[in-house]
Amino acid sequence: MQQHKIVSQDEWLVARKAHLAREKEVTHLRDKVAAERRDLPWVKVDKAYVFEGPTGKQTLAQLFGSNAQLIIYHFMFGPDWAQGCPSCSFLADHIDGADQHLKHHDVSVVVVSRAPWAKIDGFKKRMGWKFNWVSSNGSDFNFDYHVSFTDVDRARDKAYYNYEMGPYMFDELPGISVFIKTEDGSIYHTYSAYARGGDILLGAHNFLDLTPKGRNENGTMDWVRHHDRYETAPTAQAACCAAESDPISEFRSRQQGGSK
């Protein structure tokens, strides 16, 4: 740690109150931005998407269950991958706690990946998650919502992500998409966020941001592992997750230049 200024309790209180004013500014701005998000226009979803999950084939409408609102987390897990992305897994560790409340407040949360359902099911059981996770394999869903990319994107080294055309980064990237179903059964896309737009769901970051060392990382989430692969975990393997021969090590190496 860097050497830190040491002061009296009275001096500390002055500094803390000044910082509290800044925190209140952020809180009020966050409330304003959330209200503006709710006021965004909607786009009707006319395309028929089919997913596969624990109950078999499901349409997008069926993913809502009994709720009118649907949050989808686009989890990086490609068809040929051995396991899901560690950073997406870090976010997914936050879902079950919130989901037990959200499902009683007119919101369904579903995770979607292009990996086949059998792979998803095995990895989900390994991680001990309970949330609904379905496969979009064979569907255009991930491509239409700009979280999966093609060989053409790779060859030209360009891809459309986070609302802009930029350098190709990877064949799968993270994102969040939100939908609403009206009383007549129509479905509308209301919101999508990419890259650091998903930070709002990372409660662990909020804990870390309270501490003197903060997130204490050398790159973008470079310290994160699957929760059963930390060196102190009872089931930990000798090699860390980022070197487990899945494609994530390549993705993380490309992230080191900074986050979008």
N, C-alpha and C positions, 0 to 999 in steps of 0.2 A: 504493500500500500504506500501511496505517497504520504509524506509528512503533512499533517493537517493542522490548521490553526486551532489553538486551544484558548478558550475565553472563559470569562465568568458566567454564571447563570443569567445575570441581567443582560450581558452582551449577547448571549445566545438567544434570549427571548426577543430582543430587538430584531436579530437576523431572521428568527423563525417567523415572526409576524410579517416581515417584509416578503418572505417567501410564500406565506399563506395567501397574501393578496394575489400573487401570481397564480397559485393553485386555483383560487376562486375564478380568476379570469379564464383559465383552461376549462373549468367545470361549466361555466356559463356558455363559453364558445362551443363546447361539446354538445350541450343541450340544444343550442341554436342549429348546429350542423345536423343533429338527429332529426329536428323538426323539418329542415330543408330536405333531408333524405326522404321523409315520409311524403313530402309534397311532390316528389319527382313524378313525371308522367309514366304511364304503363304501356307495355307492348303486348298485344294479344299473341298467345302461343297457339299457332294453328297446326304445327307439325306433330305427327304422332310419334312419340318416343316409347320404346319398350325396354324395360330393365329386367334383370333376373336377380331374385333374392331368395330368402329362406322359404317363401311360400310359392315360388315359381315365377312365372312371367307377370310383370306389373306395368301398367301405364303410368305416365306422369301423374294423372289424376288420382290414381290409387295410392301414390306415395303420400298424399295429403292425409290419408286415413280419415278421421272424423273432424279434422281441423280445416280451417279456411286458409291458413298461412303455412308456407313451406320454406324452410331454410335448407339449402343443399350445400354441403361442403365438398368441393372437388379435391379429392385425396389423390396424391401422386402415387399410383400403383399401376404400372403398365402391364400389358398382357404377358410379356415375357419376363417380368421381374420375379425374383424369388421371394421378395417381401416388400412391404410398404415403406414409403419414405420416412426416415426418422423424424424430420421436422414436422411433417403432417401428423405423425404419430404423437408427437409432443402436443400438438393442438387437439388431437382426438382424445387425449387423456382428460381434457377439460369438458368433454361433451356430456358424459353420462350424469354428472352432478347437476348440470343445468337442465338436462332433458326431462328429468323427473318433475320439474316445475313447469317447463315450457309446454309440455303436452297437455297440461291442464289449463293453459292460457291461450288456446287457439293456435298453437304453433307446433308443427311437426318438424323434426330435424332428421335429415337423411344424408348419409355419406355416399358418394358416388365415385367409382373408379372404373377404368377400362379393363382391369384384370378380370379373368373369368371368375364366376361365383365360387367355384371350389377353392381357388387360391385365397379369395377374400375370406371365406368361411374359416379356413385353416389359420390364417394370420389373425383374424379377429378372436378366435378361441385362444390362441397363444397369448394375445395381449389382454384377454379378460374383459373385453368391451361388451356392452349390452345394446348400444344404439343400433338403429336400422342402417344397414350398409348393403347397397345393391351394386350390381355390375351393369355398366352401359356398353359392354363389349358387343360389337356388331351394330351399334347405333351411332348416329351422327351427333349425339348430345354433347359430348366433350368438345368436339370440333366446333359445333355451333356456338358454344359458350366460351370458346377461345382458351381452353386449358390443355388441349392435346394438339399435337402438331405432326405434320406429314413429312415424308421423305423429300418432298418438293421444298418444304420450308428449310429442312436441313441442308439440302444441296445449294440453295440460294443464300443460305446463312442469314435469312430474314424471317421474322414471324410477327404476327399481330398479337400483342399481349398488353394488358393494362391500358387499353384504349389508344395504343400507338404502334406503328410499325418500327421494330427495332431488331437488333441482332438476335439470331436464333440462339436460345439458351439450352433447351432440353426438349425431349419429346413429350414430357408431361410437366405441367406447372400447377401451382395451387390456386384456388379461388373460392369464392362464395357467391352463390346465386339465390335470389329470393323470389318467390312466386306467391300469388294469391288466387284463390278459386272463388268466384262469385256464385250467388244463389242459382243462377241459370246453368252452372257447370262450366262456364268459360274460365280459362286459365290465363293469367297475365304475368309477364316477367316485370318485376318492379325494381330490381337492383342487382348489380354484381360488383364485386370488389376483387382485386388481384394483388399479388406481391405483398407489400406490407399492409394492405387493406384488411388482412386477416388478423393483424396484431390485436385488434379489439377483443378477440376471443381468447387471448393468451393470458389467463389469470396469473400464471406463474411469473410472467414478466412484471406484473404489477407488484407482486411480492418483492422481486429482486430490485425493482426501481426504488423501493423504500430503504434499501440497505446502502451502507457506505461504499461497498465495492460495486454496486449496481449489477449489470448483467455480466460483467467480467468476461468478455469474450474477445477473441482476436479477429474473428470474422463474423459472418452472419450466422448466429446460432451454432457456432462450431463446437460448442460443448455438449450439445444435446445428443442423447442416445435413445434408442428404444428403452423403455423403462425396465426391461428385463436384461439389458446389456451394459448397464453401468458396472464398473469394476467391483463395486461393493455389493451388487445384487447377488442373491443366493444362486441364481441360475446363470450368472454372467459367463460369457465365453472369454477365452484368452484374448482374442482379437476384438478391437472395438467395432461398433456397428458400422462406422463409416468405411471400414476396410473389409467388409464382409462379402466382397465381390459382387455387390449389387450396383446399379448405375448411379447411386446417390453420391458416391465419392467424386464422380465426374462433375455432377451438378454443383456440388459444394465448391469444387475448385474453380468453377466459372463464376461463383457468387463472390469470391474474395475481392473482386474489384468494387463491390458495393451493392446495395439493394436498390431496386427500382421503386 
